[in-house]
Amino acid sequence: MKDFNASTIGMQPGMKKKLLRIIVAAAVLLFLAAISTTCWYTVSDKQQGVVTTLGRITAVTDAGIHFKAPFGIQKVTLVNVNVQQKIEIGYKTGSDGSVTAVSDESKMITGDFNIVNIDFFVEYKVADPVKYLYASQAPESVLKSLVQSQIRTVIGSYGVDDILTTGKAEIQAMVKDIIIKELEQYDIGLMLIDVKIQDAEAPTPEVIEAFKSVETAKQDKETALNEAKAYENANIPKARAQEDQLIQNAEYLRQNRINEAKNQVVMFEAMYRQYNLNPQITRQRMYFEALEDVLPGVKIYVDTSGGGVNMLLPLESFANIQQQGGGE
């Protein structure tokens, strides 16, 4: 019994040393594991990392693997900066793709005191991760409230006809410009990308049908205008061809008249030259020609022996009358 106790007592110091070595090795391994898991981090290409040292911002890191002080001395918050995010106003899309209307957000009063339901889709992204994390407690909520406020202000300055028909693009542009300016003043690290009207409709089915009729009439108007434009484009070349032909004919007639006038001038000048050579003869010839034109049935006999001129009525007709009277 004494030998067993002695041998047992002799082995205890060695076992204690071995157990101590195991504990120390395990502690070292745990320490190294803790250091290895807390001294590095990875940032994706769509993120930026905001590094704080003992609560103070010390760096903003881009995509890649980075090292930091372990045991919470340095902490990193990853922020999605290259990702377009969205805010839905007036509706909510579920995880299964279903859409639920949010009437408190979509119902608005127009400038002519009508009520419309308008759904907006807002796209934004983080422009400054530091301001996004620390300039505001809930920057998305601030942006949503700002958008809702400015949308209601803009809608309140338009009539219901413009909102439901032709004024959507103008309203979107105006809302976007106002929100961009407001975000610069708020300086919460967000940047607006776009604001779109998803849907705009009247609150009652009767009014919806009336506006559908208006849209149908406008489409019919556009169709009629397009048809008229096509008819115009088809007939304008024909009209221009006719115009060119008329102009060419008129030019041809004009040139003929000019040529005739020039010929008459030449003839007159020739006659005038002959008249200057023999005024008396030319005067008589012109006199005879005028008589022939005025009295085409009269025959003119010139007595060349005595120099006199005898104008007689048509002798053939007169002789025939005399013969018929004598016979009877």
C-alpha atoms as one frame of an Amber mdcrd trajectory, in Angstrom:
protein
   0.000   0.000   0.000   2.760   2.411   0.771   4.542   1.541  -2.511   1.375
   2.291  -4.539   0.872   5.661  -2.895   4.488   6.550  -3.330   4.442   5.725
  -7.019   1.232   7.643  -7.492   2.545  10.646  -5.677   5.705  10.486  -7.787
   3.763  10.702 -11.077   1.538  13.678 -10.188   4.127  16.444 -10.783   4.818
  15.228 -14.350   1.159  15.090 -15.234   0.615  18.555 -13.909   3.391  19.928
 -16.087   2.007  18.180 -19.145  -1.477  19.461 -18.474  -0.085  22.964 -17.991
   1.688  22.780 -21.336  -1.551  21.732 -23.048  -3.466  24.602 -21.485  -0.806
  27.134 -22.484  -0.693  25.806 -26.044  -4.498  25.959 -26.304  -4.480  29.537
 -24.991  -1.819  30.510 -27.518  -3.801  28.899 -30.309  -6.956  30.669 -29.211
  -5.055  33.947 -29.044  -3.610  33.450 -32.516  -7.041  32.457 -33.859  -8.592
  35.550 -32.314  -5.901  37.739 -33.842  -6.210  36.064 -37.242  -9.984  36.483
 -37.343 -10.116  40.062 -36.094  -7.111  41.691 -37.747  -8.320  41.590 -41.392
 -11.472  42.209 -43.387 -12.653  42.106 -47.020 -14.434  44.864 -48.961 -16.323
  43.934 -52.145 -16.323  46.001 -55.333 -19.758  47.419 -54.472 -18.761  48.537
 -50.979 -16.560  50.880 -49.011 -15.357  50.283 -45.486 -15.468  52.977 -42.793
 -12.743  52.288 -40.206 -13.009  53.628 -36.650 -10.199  53.486 -34.103 -11.461
  53.612 -30.523 -14.665  55.232 -31.838 -13.018  57.845 -34.071 -13.198  57.658
 -37.880  -9.698  57.075 -39.201 -10.046  55.715 -42.756 -12.336  54.830 -45.647
 -11.172  51.774 -47.591 -12.082  50.534 -51.056 -12.480  47.021 -52.458  -9.909
  44.429 -51.404  -8.402  42.745 -48.309  -7.332  45.082 -45.519  -5.814  44.732
 -42.033  -6.911  46.359 -38.793  -6.078  46.305 -35.133  -7.623  43.284 -33.389
  -9.771  42.899 -30.262 -12.148  45.747 -31.219  -9.489  48.406 -31.226 -10.457
  49.134 -34.804 -13.909  48.434 -36.180 -15.069  48.426 -39.799 -18.569  49.155
 -41.117 -19.207  48.094 -44.712 -21.491  50.364 -46.747 -22.985  49.584 -50.173
 -21.991  52.608 -52.263 -22.114  51.272 -55.839 -25.606  49.840 -55.543 -28.761
  51.561 -56.721 -31.378  51.329 -54.012 -35.073  52.148 -54.195 -37.875  53.692
 -52.194 -41.493  52.914 -53.055 -44.081  55.594 -52.347 -47.769  54.740 -52.621
 -47.235  50.995 -52.920 -45.144  48.186 -51.482 -43.687  45.189 -53.311 -43.538
  41.951 -51.335 -40.841  39.317 -51.446 -43.090  37.174 -53.657 -43.570  40.012
 -56.169 -47.036  40.981 -54.986 -47.891  44.698 -54.892 -49.845  46.261 -52.042
 -51.282  49.760 -52.265 -50.456  52.249 -49.510 -53.284  54.765 -49.786 -51.920
  57.109 -47.115 -48.838  57.720 -49.283 -50.469  57.732 -52.733 -53.524  59.935
 -52.133 -52.789  63.607 -52.900 -54.671  66.852 -53.574 -54.138  68.626 -56.886
 -53.981  72.337 -57.593 -57.635  72.397 -58.678 -58.720  70.649 -55.440 -59.175
  67.158 -56.854 -57.878  63.940 -55.321 -55.589  61.588 -57.231 -53.710  58.422
 -56.392 -50.057  58.606 -57.508 -47.333  56.014 -57.004 -43.683  57.056 -57.162
 -40.515  55.015 -57.559 -37.324  56.639 -56.204 -33.796  55.455 -57.037 -30.810
  56.560 -54.953 -27.382  55.468 -53.820 -24.876  56.274 -51.099 -22.516  59.040
 -52.192 -20.571  59.495 -48.930 -20.412  56.495 -46.562 -19.157  58.547 -43.608
 -22.029  61.042 -43.779 -24.435  58.203 -44.485 -23.432  56.478 -41.225 -22.992
  59.453 -38.902 -24.750  62.552 -40.293 -28.216  61.110 -39.696 -29.669  58.323
 -37.651 -31.935  57.062 -40.462 -30.964  58.634 -43.807 -33.425  56.522 -45.835
 -36.309  57.726 -43.691 -35.140  61.309 -44.099 -34.989  60.866 -47.875 -38.436
  59.272 -48.027 -39.994  62.050 -45.955 -38.277  64.659 -48.104 -39.516  63.029
 -51.312 -43.073  62.755 -50.038 -43.090  66.388 -48.968 -41.771  67.719 -52.266
 -44.053  65.462 -54.325 -47.128  66.786 -52.538 -45.900  70.346 -53.031 -45.429
  69.846 -56.778 -48.695  67.933 -57.243 -50.489  70.766 -55.454 -49.404  73.176
 -58.204 -50.803  71.137 -61.133 -54.330  70.476 -62.311 -55.746  66.969 -62.365
 -55.829  66.890 -66.189 -52.095  67.535 -66.464 -51.272  65.007 -63.749 -53.268
  62.204 -65.334 -52.418  62.930 -68.986 -49.576  65.056 -70.366 -47.829  66.561
 -67.343 -46.135  63.477 -65.886 -42.706  64.056 -67.413 -42.655  67.690 -66.303
 -43.728  66.736 -62.766 -41.002  64.088 -62.520 -38.314  66.529 -63.664 -39.470
  69.229 -61.249 -39.590  66.848 -58.265 -36.127  65.509 -59.104 -34.552  68.981
 -59.308 -36.091  70.078 -56.004 -35.006  66.925 -54.139 -31.435  67.141 -55.457
 -31.150  70.705 -54.140 -32.670  69.721 -50.787 -30.297  66.750 -50.400 -27.329
  69.081 -50.876 -28.562  71.119 -47.916 -29.363  68.086 -45.746 -25.934  66.554
 -46.532 -26.769  63.032 -45.333 -24.521  61.195 -47.785 -27.261  60.142 -50.235
 -27.510  60.978 -53.934 -30.785  60.908 -55.863 -30.651  59.110 -59.214 -34.205
  59.290 -60.512 -37.848  59.842 -59.593 -40.544  58.184 -61.685 -44.328  58.158
 -61.585 -45.320  54.510 -61.602 -49.050  55.120 -61.845 -51.492  58.007 -61.614
 -55.240  57.578 -61.536 -58.399  59.136 -60.234 -59.850  57.804 -56.969 -63.200
  56.622 -58.441 -63.971  54.254 -61.363 -66.238  56.809 -63.056 -63.524  59.415
 -63.212 -61.023  56.803 -64.383 -63.311  55.889 -67.296 -63.753  59.556 -68.174
 -60.012  60.087 -68.350 -59.626  56.927 -70.400 -62.098  58.414 -72.863 -60.042
  61.593 -72.957 -56.890  59.597 -73.668 -58.688  57.669 -76.419 -59.816  60.941
 -77.996 -56.270  62.279 -77.880 -54.955  59.124 -79.516 -57.619  59.435 -82.222
 -56.542  63.034 -82.719 -52.918  61.968 -83.125 -53.961  59.278 -85.593 -55.953
  61.797 -87.654 -53.036  64.225 -87.634 -50.658  61.499 -88.766 -53.011  60.497
 -91.580 -53.359  64.135 -92.652 -49.591  64.498 -92.584 -49.201  61.389 -94.721
 -51.771  62.724 -97.206 -49.937  66.038 -97.274 -46.608  64.361 -97.912 -48.145
  62.290-100.715 -49.841  65.193-102.509 -47.317  67.974-102.079 -44.981  66.533
-104.771 -47.912  66.348-107.231 -48.918  69.912-106.466 -45.350  71.086-106.886
 -45.094  69.279-110.223 -48.291  70.999-111.395 -46.936  74.273-110.120 -43.727
  73.811-112.100 -45.695  72.935-115.229 -47.891  76.034-114.906 -44.847  78.201
-114.363 -43.135  76.721-117.417 -46.265  77.263-119.548 -46.564  80.828-118.336
 -42.905  81.401-119.074 -43.395  79.970-122.553 -46.383  82.258-123.232 -44.520
  85.224-121.843 -41.567  84.559-124.126 -43.893  84.182-127.120 -45.516  87.508
-126.365 -42.137  89.128-126.076 -41.010  87.636-129.368 -44.203  88.755-131.101
 -43.787  92.259-129.731 -40.187  92.323-130.924 -41.290  91.147-134.383 -43.927
  93.853-134.517 -41.349  96.424-133.491 -39.026  95.218-136.257 -41.838  95.331
-138.822 -42.883  98.783-137.664 -39.330 100.044-137.864 -39.022  98.578-141.381
 -42.285 100.205-142.431 -41.164 103.444-140.883 -37.959 103.344-142.880 -39.947
 102.751-146.088 -42.314 105.505-145.124 -39.425 107.905-144.797 -38.287 106.943
-148.292 -41.743 107.354-149.973 -44.195 108.912-147.571 -47.032 109.374-150.096
 -46.952 105.821-151.437 -46.611 104.280-148.019 -49.474 106.389-146.721 -51.750
 105.246-149.557 -50.790 101.588-149.095 -51.504 101.798-145.394 -54.817 103.475
-146.217 -55.780 100.665-148.588 -54.781  98.000-146.107 -56.866  99.636-143.423
 -59.899  99.725-145.755 -59.451  96.046-146.555 -59.373  95.230-142.871 -62.452
  97.340-142.096 -64.423  96.521-145.242 -63.234  93.124-146.414 -65.910  92.926
-149.133 -64.985  96.199-150.843 -62.803  96.108-153.916 -60.473  98.996-154.497
 -59.418 100.002-157.998 -56.544 102.325-158.584 -56.552 104.468-161.687 -52.908
 104.581-162.529 -53.428 106.700-165.660 -54.972 109.709-164.008 -53.491 109.172
-160.573 -56.952 109.082-158.964 -58.323 106.425-156.692 -61.825 105.055-157.083
 -63.409 103.092-154.275 -66.395 101.075-155.446 -68.752  98.758-153.714 -68.529
  95.126-154.684 -69.498  95.279-158.351 -70.194  91.528-158.608 -72.925  91.675
-155.978 -74.401  94.873-157.428 -74.416  93.451-160.963 -76.137  90.289-159.824
 -78.848  92.325-158.127 -79.410  94.403-161.275 -79.664  91.300-163.465 -82.155
  89.657-161.135 -84.298  92.850-161.074 -84.291  93.223-164.905 -85.235  89.618
-165.469 -88.228  89.947-163.327
